Amino acid sequence: MDSPSLLSDGQFEHFKTHGYLILENFFDEASLHNWREQLWSKMGSSLETTETWPKDDSSIHRYEYDPP
């Protein structure tokens, strides 16, 4: 038995063809803001200060979002 899906057939096809989906309004703005703040803090960086941006992605390994 097929289980119900939150994605349309068109979305499935788009993903299979292109390898990505754009899901508008998937996150509310407050959650997205909190996630960004946590991620930049974990990296010891600031979005506004490019000099603090990590040179590689090793600072985000094992990152887990901590919902408010």
PDB file with SEQRES, HELIX, SHEET and CRYST1 records, atoms N, CA, C and O in Angstrom:
SEQRES   1 A   68  MET ASP SER PRO SER LEU LEU SER ASP GLY GLN PHE GLU          
SEQRES   2 A   68  HIS PHE LYS THR HIS GLY TYR LEU ILE LEU GLU ASN PHE          
SEQRES   3 A   68  PHE ASP GLU ALA SER LEU HIS ASN TRP ARG GLU GLN LEU          
SEQRES   4 A   68  TRP SER LYS MET GLY SER SER LEU GLU THR THR GLU THR          
SEQRES   5 A   68  TRP PRO LYS ASP ASP SER SER ILE HIS ARG TYR GLU TYR          
SEQRES   6 A   68  ASP PRO PRO                                                  
HELIX    1 AA1 ASP A    9  HIS A   18  1                                  10    
HELIX    2 AA2 GLU A   29  LYS A   42  1                                  14    
HELIX    3 AA3 THR A   50  THR A   52  5                                   3    
HELIX    4 AA4 SER A   58  ILE A   60  5                                   3    
CRYST1    1.000    1.000    1.000  90.00  90.00  90.00 P 1           1          
ATOM      1  N   MET A   1       0.847  -1.181   0.000  1.00  0.00           N  
ATOM      2  CA  MET A   1       0.000   0.000   0.000  1.00  0.00           C  
ATOM      3  C   MET A   1       0.889   1.239   0.000  1.00  0.00           C  
ATOM      4  O   MET A   1       1.835   1.326   0.783  1.00  0.00           O  
ATOM      5  N   ASP A   2       0.589   2.189  -0.870  1.00  0.00           N  
ATOM      6  CA  ASP A   2       1.337   3.441  -0.918  1.00  0.00           C  
ATOM      7  C   ASP A   2       0.948   4.308   0.273  1.00  0.00           C  
ATOM      8  O   ASP A   2      -0.222   4.382   0.650  1.00  0.00           O  
ATOM      9  N   SER A   3       1.948   4.963   0.856  1.00  0.00           N  
ATOM     10  CA  SER A   3       1.640   5.879   1.948  1.00  0.00           C  
ATOM     11  C   SER A   3       1.407   7.269   1.358  1.00  0.00           C  
ATOM     12  O   SER A   3       1.966   7.601   0.314  1.00  0.00           O  
ATOM     13  N   PRO A   4       0.582   8.084   2.023  1.00  0.00           N  
ATOM     14  CA  PRO A   4       0.293   9.418   1.507  1.00  0.00           C  
ATOM     15  C   PRO A   4       1.569  10.262   1.455  1.00  0.00           C  
ATOM     16  O   PRO A   4       2.485  10.072   2.255  1.00  0.00           O  
ATOM     17  N   SER A   5       1.613  11.180   0.519  1.00  0.00           N  
ATOM     18  CA  SER A   5       2.794  12.019   0.332  1.00  0.00           C  
ATOM     19  C   SER A   5       2.415  13.486   0.460  1.00  0.00           C  
ATOM     20  O   SER A   5       1.310  13.896   0.106  1.00  0.00           O  
ATOM     21  N   LEU A   6       3.350  14.260   0.970  1.00  0.00           N  
ATOM     22  CA  LEU A   6       3.153  15.695   1.042  1.00  0.00           C  
ATOM     23  C   LEU A   6       3.612  16.377  -0.248  1.00  0.00           C  
ATOM     24  O   LEU A   6       3.376  17.569  -0.442  1.00  0.00           O  
ATOM     25  N   LEU A   7       4.265  15.620  -1.121  1.00  0.00           N  
ATOM     26  CA  LEU A   7       4.741  16.160  -2.390  1.00  0.00           C  
ATOM     27  C   LEU A   7       3.836  15.717  -3.523  1.00  0.00           C  
ATOM     28  O   LEU A   7       3.296  14.611  -3.513  1.00  0.00           O  
ATOM     29  N   SER A   8       3.682  16.594  -4.495  1.00  0.00           N  
ATOM     30  CA  SER A   8       2.879  16.249  -5.665  1.00  0.00           C  
ATOM     31  C   SER A   8       3.693  15.372  -6.615  1.00  0.00           C  
ATOM     32  O   SER A   8       4.911  15.256  -6.478  1.00  0.00           O  
ATOM     33  N   ASP A   9       3.016  14.763  -7.567  1.00  0.00           N  
ATOM     34  CA  ASP A   9       3.714  13.976  -8.579  1.00  0.00           C  
ATOM     35  C   ASP A   9       4.702  14.852  -9.343  1.00  0.00           C  
ATOM     36  O   ASP A   9       5.804  14.415  -9.674  1.00  0.00           O  
ATOM     37  N   GLY A  10       4.302  16.088  -9.620  1.00  0.00           N  
ATOM     38  CA  GLY A  10       5.183  17.017 -10.328  1.00  0.00           C  
ATOM     39  C   GLY A  10       6.445  17.325  -9.532  1.00  0.00           C  
ATOM     40  O   GLY A  10       7.531  17.438 -10.100  1.00  0.00           O  
ATOM     41  N   GLN A  11       6.301  17.461  -8.219  1.00  0.00           N  
ATOM     42  CA  GLN A  11       7.466  17.713  -7.376  1.00  0.00           C  
ATOM     43  C   GLN A  11       8.400  16.508  -7.369  1.00  0.00           C  
ATOM     44  O   GLN A  11       9.619  16.667  -7.427  1.00  0.00           O  
ATOM     45  N   PHE A  12       7.839  15.316  -7.299  1.00  0.00           N  
ATOM     46  CA  PHE A  12       8.665  14.110  -7.361  1.00  0.00           C  
ATOM     47  C   PHE A  12       9.431  14.050  -8.670  1.00  0.00           C  
ATOM     48  O   PHE A  12      10.631  13.777  -8.686  1.00  0.00           O  
ATOM     49  N   GLU A  13       8.735  14.305  -9.763  1.00  0.00           N  
ATOM     50  CA  GLU A  13       9.381  14.261 -11.074  1.00  0.00           C  
ATOM     51  C   GLU A  13      10.480  15.314 -11.188  1.00  0.00           C  
ATOM     52  O   GLU A  13      11.554  15.045 -11.725  1.00  0.00           O  
ATOM     53  N   HIS A  14      10.204  16.505 -10.682  1.00  0.00           N  
ATOM     54  CA  HIS A  14      11.215  17.563 -10.727  1.00  0.00           C  
ATOM     55  C   HIS A  14      12.452  17.140  -9.943  1.00  0.00           C  
ATOM     56  O   HIS A  14      13.579  17.337 -10.399  1.00  0.00           O  
ATOM     57  N   PHE A  15      12.244  16.561  -8.770  1.00  0.00           N  
ATOM     58  CA  PHE A  15      13.378  16.124  -7.960  1.00  0.00           C  
ATOM     59  C   PHE A  15      14.164  15.020  -8.670  1.00  0.00           C  
ATOM     60  O   PHE A  15      15.394  15.057  -8.700  1.00  0.00           O  
ATOM     61  N   LYS A  16      13.468  14.052  -9.234  1.00  0.00           N  
ATOM     62  CA  LYS A  16      14.152  12.961  -9.927  1.00  0.00           C  
ATOM     63  C   LYS A  16      14.937  13.481 -11.137  1.00  0.00           C  
ATOM     64  O   LYS A  16      16.007  12.959 -11.450  1.00  0.00           O  
ATOM     65  N   THR A  17      14.420  14.487 -11.807  1.00  0.00           N  
ATOM     66  CA  THR A  17      15.080  15.040 -12.993  1.00  0.00           C  
ATOM     67  C   THR A  17      16.222  15.979 -12.640  1.00  0.00           C  
ATOM     68  O   THR A  17      17.297  15.910 -13.237  1.00  0.00           O  
ATOM     69  N   HIS A  18      15.990  16.860 -11.664  1.00  0.00           N  
ATOM     70  CA  HIS A  18      16.942  17.942 -11.380  1.00  0.00           C  
ATOM     71  C   HIS A  18      17.735  17.757 -10.086  1.00  0.00           C  
ATOM     72  O   HIS A  18      18.777  18.387  -9.905  1.00  0.00           O  
ATOM     73  N   GLY A  19      17.253  16.898  -9.185  1.00  0.00           N  
ATOM     74  CA  GLY A  19      17.978  16.630  -7.950  1.00  0.00           C  
ATOM     75  C   GLY A  19      17.730  17.620  -6.833  1.00  0.00           C  
ATOM     76  O   GLY A  19      18.436  17.600  -5.824  1.00  0.00           O  
ATOM     77  N   TYR A  20      16.747  18.482  -6.990  1.00  0.00           N  
ATOM     78  CA  TYR A  20      16.427  19.439  -5.923  1.00  0.00           C  
ATOM     79  C   TYR A  20      14.965  19.859  -6.034  1.00  0.00           C  
ATOM     80  O   TYR A  20      14.323  19.654  -7.065  1.00  0.00           O  
ATOM     81  N   LEU A  21      14.457  20.443  -4.967  1.00  0.00           N  
ATOM     82  CA  LEU A  21      13.124  21.049  -4.948  1.00  0.00           C  
ATOM     83  C   LEU A  21      13.210  22.415  -4.313  1.00  0.00           C  
ATOM     84  O   LEU A  21      14.051  22.650  -3.445  1.00  0.00           O  
ATOM     85  N   ILE A  22      12.367  23.298  -4.728  1.00  0.00           N  
ATOM     86  CA  ILE A  22      12.196  24.579  -4.050  1.00  0.00           C  
ATOM     87  C   ILE A  22      10.840  24.517  -3.358  1.00  0.00           C  
ATOM     88  O   ILE A  22       9.801  24.427  -4.011  1.00  0.00           O  
ATOM     89  N   LEU A  23      10.865  24.565  -2.045  1.00  0.00           N  
ATOM     90  CA  LEU A  23       9.640  24.491  -1.256  1.00  0.00           C  
ATOM     91  C   LEU A  23       9.446  25.835  -0.560  1.00  0.00           C  
ATOM     92  O   LEU A  23       9.999  26.080   0.512  1.00  0.00           O  
ATOM     93  N   GLU A  24       8.660  26.691  -1.181  1.00  0.00           N  
ATOM     94  CA  GLU A  24       8.434  28.021  -0.624  1.00  0.00           C  
ATOM     95  C   GLU A  24       7.677  27.918   0.694  1.00  0.00           C  
ATOM     96  O   GLU A  24       6.773  27.097   0.850  1.00  0.00           O  
ATOM     97  N   ASN A  25       8.069  28.771   1.639  1.00  0.00           N  
ATOM     98  CA  ASN A  25       7.437  28.849   2.961  1.00  0.00           C  
ATOM     99  C   ASN A  25       7.536  27.542   3.738  1.00  0.00           C  
ATOM    100  O   ASN A  25       6.677  27.251   4.571  1.00  0.00           O  
ATOM    101  N   PHE A  26       8.577  26.753   3.474  1.00  0.00           N  
ATOM    102  CA  PHE A  26       8.778  25.497   4.191  1.00  0.00           C  
ATOM    103  C   PHE A  26       9.112  25.745   5.653  1.00  0.00           C  
ATOM    104  O   PHE A  26       8.681  24.992   6.527  1.00  0.00           O  
ATOM    105  N   PHE A  27       9.882  26.805   5.927  1.00  0.00           N  
ATOM    106  CA  PHE A  27      10.216  27.223   7.291  1.00  0.00           C  
ATOM    107  C   PHE A  27       9.583  28.576   7.544  1.00  0.00           C  
ATOM    108  O   PHE A  27       9.478  29.400   6.636  1.00  0.00           O  
ATOM    109  N   ASP A  28       9.162  28.805   8.774  1.00  0.00           N  
ATOM    110  CA  ASP A  28       8.723  30.153   9.101  1.00  0.00           C  
ATOM    111  C   ASP A  28       9.965  31.013   9.340  1.00  0.00           C  
ATOM    112  O   ASP A  28      11.030  30.491   9.668  1.00  0.00           O  
ATOM    113  N   GLU A  29       9.830  32.301   9.178  1.00  0.00           N  
ATOM    114  CA  GLU A  29      10.965  33.227   9.258  1.00  0.00           C  
ATOM    115  C   GLU A  29      11.697  33.150  10.600  1.00  0.00           C  
ATOM    116  O   GLU A  29      12.925  33.229  10.630  1.00  0.00           O  
ATOM    117  N   ALA A  30      10.977  32.997  11.698  1.00  0.00           N  
ATOM    118  CA  ALA A  30      11.611  32.952  13.019  1.00  0.00           C  
ATOM    119  C   ALA A  30      12.501  31.707  13.152  1.00  0.00           C  
ATOM    120  O   ALA A  30      13.612  31.789  13.676  1.00  0.00           O  
ATOM    121  N   SER A  31      12.013  30.567  12.680  1.00  0.00           N  
ATOM    122  CA  SER A  31      12.818  29.343  12.742  1.00  0.00           C  
ATOM    123  C   SER A  31      14.063  29.472  11.872  1.00  0.00           C  
ATOM    124  O   SER A  31      15.154  29.076  12.281  1.00  0.00           O  
ATOM    125  N   LEU A  32      13.902  30.019  10.685  1.00  0.00           N  
ATOM    126  CA  LEU A  32      15.040  30.205   9.792  1.00  0.00           C  
ATOM    127  C   LEU A  32      16.062  31.144  10.411  1.00  0.00           C  
ATOM    128  O   LEU A  32      17.262  30.887  10.319  1.00  0.00           O  
ATOM    129  N   HIS A  33      15.621  32.215  11.033  1.00  0.00           N  
ATOM    130  CA  HIS A  33      16.522  33.159  11.703  1.00  0.00           C  
ATOM    131  C   HIS A  33      17.297  32.460  12.833  1.00  0.00           C  
ATOM    132  O   HIS A  33      18.511  32.628  12.953  1.00  0.00           O  
ATOM    133  N   ASN A  34      16.591  31.680  13.653  1.00  0.00           N  
ATOM    134  CA  ASN A  34      17.246  30.968  14.752  1.00  0.00           C  
ATOM    135  C   ASN A  34      18.274  29.969  14.224  1.00  0.00           C  
ATOM    136  O   ASN A  34      19.368  29.852  14.776  1.00  0.00           O  
ATOM    137  N   TRP A  35      17.926  29.255  13.165  1.00  0.00           N  
ATOM    138  CA  TRP A  35      18.845  28.281  12.573  1.00  0.00           C  
ATOM    139  C   TRP A  35      20.096  28.984  12.068  1.00  0.00           C  
ATOM    140  O   TRP A  35      21.208  28.519  12.318  1.00  0.00           O  
ATOM    141  N   ARG A  36      19.931  30.099  11.359  1.00  0.00           N  
ATOM    142  CA  ARG A  36      21.091  30.840  10.844  1.00  0.00           C  
ATOM    143  C   ARG A  36      21.987  31.322  11.986  1.00  0.00           C  
ATOM    144  O   ARG A  36      23.209  31.191  11.920  1.00  0.00           O  
ATOM    145  N   GLU A  37      21.382  31.872  13.017  1.00  0.00           N  
ATOM    146  CA  GLU A  37      22.158  32.371  14.159  1.00  0.00           C  
ATOM    147  C   GLU A  37      22.958  31.240  14.806  1.00  0.00           C  
ATOM    148  O   GLU A  37      24.138  31.405  15.113  1.00  0.00           O  
ATOM    149  N   GLN A  38      22.307  30.089  15.011  1.00  0.00           N  
ATOM    150  CA  GLN A  38      22.997  28.953  15.623  1.00  0.00           C  
ATOM    151  C   GLN A  38      24.139  28.461  14.745  1.00  0.00           C  
ATOM    152  O   GLN A  38      25.224  28.163  15.246  1.00  0.00           O  
ATOM    153  N   LEU A  39      23.906  28.373  13.446  1.00  0.00           N  
ATOM    154  CA  LEU A  39      24.931  27.880  12.530  1.00  0.00           C  
ATOM    155  C   LEU A  39      26.138  28.815  12.502  1.00  0.00           C  
ATOM    156  O   LEU A  39      27.276  28.354  12.600  1.00  0.00           O  
ATOM    157  N   TRP A  40      25.909  30.108  12.371  1.00  0.00           N  
ATOM    158  CA  TRP A  40      27.032  31.053  12.346  1.00  0.00           C  
ATOM    159  C   TRP A  40      27.770  31.057  13.684  1.00  0.00           C  
ATOM    160  O   TRP A  40      28.996  31.169  13.714  1.00  0.00           O  
ATOM    161  N   SER A  41      27.041  30.937  14.779  1.00  0.00           N  
ATOM    162  CA  SER A  41      27.676  30.880  16.098  1.00  0.00           C  
ATOM    163  C   SER A  41      28.536  29.627  16.227  1.00  0.00           C  
ATOM    164  O   SER A  41      29.656  29.694  16.733  1.00  0.00           O  
ATOM    165  N   LYS A  42      28.019  28.485  15.772  1.00  0.00           N  
ATOM    166  CA  LYS A  42      28.762  27.223  15.826  1.00  0.00           C  
ATOM    167  C   LYS A  42      30.071  27.330  15.052  1.00  0.00           C  
ATOM    168  O   LYS A  42      31.081  26.750  15.451  1.00  0.00           O  
ATOM    169  N   MET A  43      30.054  28.070  13.947  1.00  0.00           N  
ATOM    170  CA  MET A  43      31.261  28.235  13.138  1.00  0.00           C  
ATOM    171  C   MET A  43      32.188  29.301  13.706  1.00  0.00           C  
ATOM    172  O   MET A  43      33.299  29.487  13.209  1.00  0.00           O  
ATOM    173  N   GLY A  44      31.736  30.006  14.750  1.00  0.00           N  
ATOM    174  CA  GLY A  44      32.541  31.090  15.307  1.00  0.00           C  
ATOM    175  C   GLY A  44      32.680  32.241  14.328  1.00  0.00           C  
ATOM    176  O   GLY A  44      33.697  32.933  14.298  1.00  0.00           O  
ATOM    177  N   SER A  45      31.639  32.434  13.525  1.00  0.00           N  
ATOM    178  CA  SER A  45      31.675  33.407  12.449  1.00  0.00           C  
ATOM    179  C   SER A  45      30.466  34.320  12.515  1.00  0.00           C  
ATOM    180  O   SER A  45      29.574  34.159  13.348  1.00  0.00           O  
ATOM    181  N   SER A  46      30.470  35.284  11.608  1.00  0.00           N  
ATOM    182  CA  SER A  46      29.353  36.207  11.482  1.00  0.00           C  
ATOM    183  C   SER A  46      29.022  36.380  10.012  1.00  0.00           C  
ATOM    184  O   SER A  46      29.917  36.573   9.190  1.00  0.00           O  
ATOM    185  N   LEU A  47      27.747  36.313   9.678  1.00  0.00           N  
ATOM    186  CA  LEU A  47      27.314  36.500   8.304  1.00  0.00           C  
ATOM    187  C   LEU A  47      27.740  37.874   7.782  1.00  0.00           C  
ATOM    188  O   LEU A  47      28.079  38.018   6.607  1.00  0.00           O  
ATOM    189  N   GLU A  48      27.721  38.863   8.645  1.00  0.00           N  
ATOM    190  CA  GLU A  48      28.021  40.231   8.237  1.00  0.00           C  
ATOM    191  C   GLU A  48      29.516  40.511   8.093  1.00  0.00           C  
ATOM    192  O   GLU A  48      29.892  41.513   7.484  1.00  0.00           O  
ATOM    193  N   THR A  49      30.369  39.656   8.633  1.00  0.00           N  
ATOM    194  CA  THR A  49      31.816  39.906   8.624  1.00  0.00           C  
ATOM    195  C   THR A  49      32.514  38.778   7.870  1.00  0.00           C  
ATOM    196  O   THR A  49      32.812  37.728   8.440  1.00  0.00           O  
ATOM    197  N   THR A  50      32.771  39.003   6.587  1.00  0.00           N  
ATOM    198  CA  THR A  50      33.333  37.948   5.751  1.00  0.00           C  
ATOM    199  C   THR A  50      34.702  37.476   6.227  1.00  0.00           C  
ATOM    200  O   THR A  50      35.094  36.343   5.952  1.00  0.00           O  
ATOM    201  N   GLU A  51      35.425  38.326   6.933  1.00  0.00           N  
ATOM    202  CA  GLU A  51      36.744  37.928   7.429  1.00  0.00           C  
ATOM    203  C   GLU A  51      36.656  36.782   8.429  1.00  0.00           C  
ATOM    204  O   GLU A  51      37.635  36.064   8.633  1.00  0.00           O  
ATOM    205  N   THR A  52      35.491  36.601   9.056  1.00  0.00           N  
ATOM    206  CA  THR A  52      35.317  35.545  10.056  1.00  0.00           C  
ATOM    207  C   THR A  52      34.816  34.244   9.443  1.00  0.00           C  
ATOM    208  O   THR A  52      34.730  33.229  10.134  1.00  0.00           O  
ATOM    209  N   TRP A  53      34.485  34.261   8.159  1.00  0.00           N  
ATOM    210  CA  TRP A  53      33.944  33.062   7.522  1.00  0.00           C  
ATOM    211  C   TRP A  53      34.996  31.965   7.508  1.00  0.00           C  
ATOM    212  O   TRP A  53      36.172  32.232   7.261  1.00  0.00           O  
ATOM    213  N   PRO A  54      34.576  30.721   7.773  1.00  0.00           N  
ATOM    214  CA  PRO A  54      35.531  29.611   7.792  1.00  0.00           C  
ATOM    215  C   PRO A  54      36.129  29.373   6.398  1.00  0.00           C  
ATOM    216  O   PRO A  54      35.482  29.611   5.378  1.00  0.00           O  
ATOM    217  N   LYS A  55      37.349  28.910   6.385  1.00  0.00           N  
ATOM    218  CA  LYS A  55      38.040  28.615   5.123  1.00  0.00           C  
ATOM    219  C   LYS A  55      37.639  27.249   4.565  1.00  0.00           C  
ATOM    220  O   LYS A  55      37.859  26.976   3.385  1.00  0.00           O  
ATOM    221  N   ASP A  56      37.056  26.391   5.399  1.00  0.00           N  
ATOM    222  CA  ASP A  56      36.580  25.080   4.959  1.00  0.00           C  
ATOM    223  C   ASP A  56      35.297  24.759   5.727  1.00  0.00           C  
ATOM    224  O   ASP A  56      34.836  25.567   6.533  1.00  0.00           O  
ATOM    225  N   ASP A  57      34.732  23.600   5.481  1.00  0.00           N  
ATOM    226  CA  ASP A  57      33.456  23.261   6.111  1.00  0.00           C  
ATOM    227  C   ASP A  57      33.601  22.416   7.380  1.00  0.00           C  
ATOM    228  O   ASP A  57      32.607  21.901   7.891  1.00  0.00           O  
ATOM    229  N   SER A  58      34.812  22.269   7.886  1.00  0.00           N  
ATOM    230  CA  SER A  58      35.017  21.393   9.046  1.00  0.00           C  
ATOM    231  C   SER A  58      34.322  21.902  10.304  1.00  0.00           C  
ATOM    232  O   SER A  58      34.062  21.123  11.220  1.00  0.00           O  
ATOM    233  N   SER A  59      34.019  23.193  10.362  1.00  0.00           N  
ATOM    234  CA  SER A  59      33.395  23.734  11.572  1.00  0.00           C  
ATOM    235  C   SER A  59      31.913  23.384  11.690  1.00  0.00           C  
ATOM    236  O   SER A  59      31.317  23.598  12.745  1.00  0.00           O  
ATOM    237  N   ILE A  60      31.312  22.853  10.633  1.00  0.00           N  
ATOM    238  CA  ILE A  60      29.889  22.525  10.722  1.00  0.00           C  
ATOM    239  C   ILE A  60      29.609  21.028  10.799  1.00  0.00           C  
ATOM    240  O   ILE A  60      28.453  20.610  10.853  1.00  0.00           O  
ATOM    241  N   HIS A  61      30.658  20.230  10.805  1.00  0.00           N  
ATOM    242  CA  HIS A  61      30.443  18.795  10.965  1.00  0.00           C  
ATOM    243  C   HIS A  61      29.810  18.514  12.326  1.00  0.00           C  
ATOM    244  O   HIS A  61      30.155  19.140  13.328  1.00  0.00           O  
ATOM    245  N   ARG A  62      28.899  17.584  12.342  1.00  0.00           N  
ATOM    246  CA  ARG A  62      28.170  17.186  13.548  1.00  0.00           C  
ATOM    247  C   ARG A  62      27.309  18.316  14.131  1.00  0.00           C  
ATOM    248  O   ARG A  62      26.903  18.241  15.290  1.00  0.00           O  
ATOM    249  N   TYR A  63      27.029  19.356  13.343  1.00  0.00           N  
ATOM    250  CA  TYR A  63      26.123  20.413  13.795  1.00  0.00           C  
ATOM    251  C   TYR A  63      24.714  19.852  13.890  1.00  0.00           C  
ATOM    252  O   TYR A  63      24.264  19.152  12.984  1.00  0.00           O  
ATOM    253  N   GLU A  64      24.022  20.147  14.967  1.00  0.00           N  
ATOM    254  CA  GLU A  64      22.628  19.762  15.125  1.00  0.00           C  
ATOM    255  C   GLU A  64      21.835  20.982  15.554  1.00  0.00           C  
ATOM    256  O   GLU A  64      22.205  21.683  16.495  1.00  0.00           O  
ATOM    257  N   TYR A  65      20.752  21.220  14.856  1.00  0.00           N  
ATOM    258  CA  TYR A  65      19.875  22.349  15.174  1.00  0.00           C  
ATOM    259  C   TYR A  65      19.213  22.128  16.517  1.00  0.00           C  
ATOM    260  O   TYR A  65      18.722  21.037  16.808  1.00  0.00           O  
ATOM    261  N   ASP A  66      19.203  23.160  17.328  1.00  0.00           N  
ATOM    262  CA  ASP A  66      18.568  23.114  18.637  1.00  0.00           C  
ATOM    263  C   ASP A  66      17.354  24.040  18.592  1.00  0.00           C  
ATOM    264  O   ASP A  66      17.498  25.244  18.804  1.00  0.00           O  
ATOM    265  N   PRO A  67      16.166  23.508  18.322  1.00  0.00           N  
ATOM    266  CA  PRO A  67      14.989  24.373  18.198  1.00  0.00           C  
ATOM    267  C   PRO A  67      14.724  25.149  19.481  1.00  0.00           C  
ATOM    268  O   PRO A  67      14.931  24.642  20.583  1.00  0.00           O  
ATOM    269  N   PRO A  68      14.261  26.388  19.320  1.00  0.00           N  
ATOM    270  CA  PRO A  68      13.967  27.203  20.521  1.00  0.00           C  
ATOM    271  C   PRO A  68      12.819  26.650  21.330  1.00  0.00           C  
ATOM    272  O   PRO A  68      12.458  27.221  22.359  1.00  0.00           O  
TER     273      PRO A  68                                                      
END                                                                             
